[in-house]
Amino acid sequence: MVVRVTGARASASPASARTIAPMLRVVALQTNPAFGRVEENLASAARALEGVDAALVVLPELCATGYAFRDRAEAEGLGERFGDGPTSRFLATLSRRTGGLAVAGYVERDGARLYNAAAVFAAGRPLASYRKVHLFGFEREVFDAGPGPFPVLEHGGLRVGVMVCFDWRFPEAARTLALAGADVLAHPSNLVLPYAQAAMVTRCLENGVYSVTANRVGQEHRPPRPPLAFTGQSVIVGPGGESLARGPVQDTALLVAEVDPQRARQKRTPSGNDLLAERRTDTYRL
């Protein structure tokens, strides 16, 4: 059973701003994929998202394949080219139905290169494949590190920046996306550390943006990899650090919240300070 978590309506900008960009719905799907069962995992996600209407849907990192690859060859066997594979077909169908953006993690093959990536589709069309820059633990044995940059894609009045899982640990990732104009950070994840969800509160406060962290649940133990227990608790966070929707620790879940793009573009704090304009880059040198 998929638990549905509907968040409180996010505080909005003044009515004059909302006429330019109305409140938009964002969704995080928290899943429990079976390793290697790609079609089954994607079919389960499709059932969970049936009837969902949103400007942005985010699914977890490596949501179709599972995570604990024994070696690079195993990952290659489950890899796909961007725009031409089961994950791409799933996202094309999903985004065509919603008319919005859809983001999901997958194994991307590009010639001899292999990436832990996030595919981005909008209204049935492929927009970008972000290749994870900061690889975690044994991922370094399996994948090539992405070359960047961190992408910001705009569709339907929403600017979405993409980062994957362990990118959260490096504040430069979220800051780069904010400086590039992101309203929302789409954050497909397979989190195993206990504090990443809380760190996203700080990332949103630092940058005045929303974030949609779609994590997975369940366990994987595939020697020689260590046993892994995924932490669930997918979370949608507002620019003030407020939790708009949070998933359970163990169950699959669908998180729904509404966001105001104009609020993310207004970087002034109640004190009148501007989070981005008042950065003192002249002092940030070693």
Summary of the structure (lengths in Angstrom):
residues: 286
radius of gyration: 17.9
end to end distance: 51.7
largest distance: 57.4
contacts: 1027
relative contact order: 0.20
helix: 25%
strand: 30%
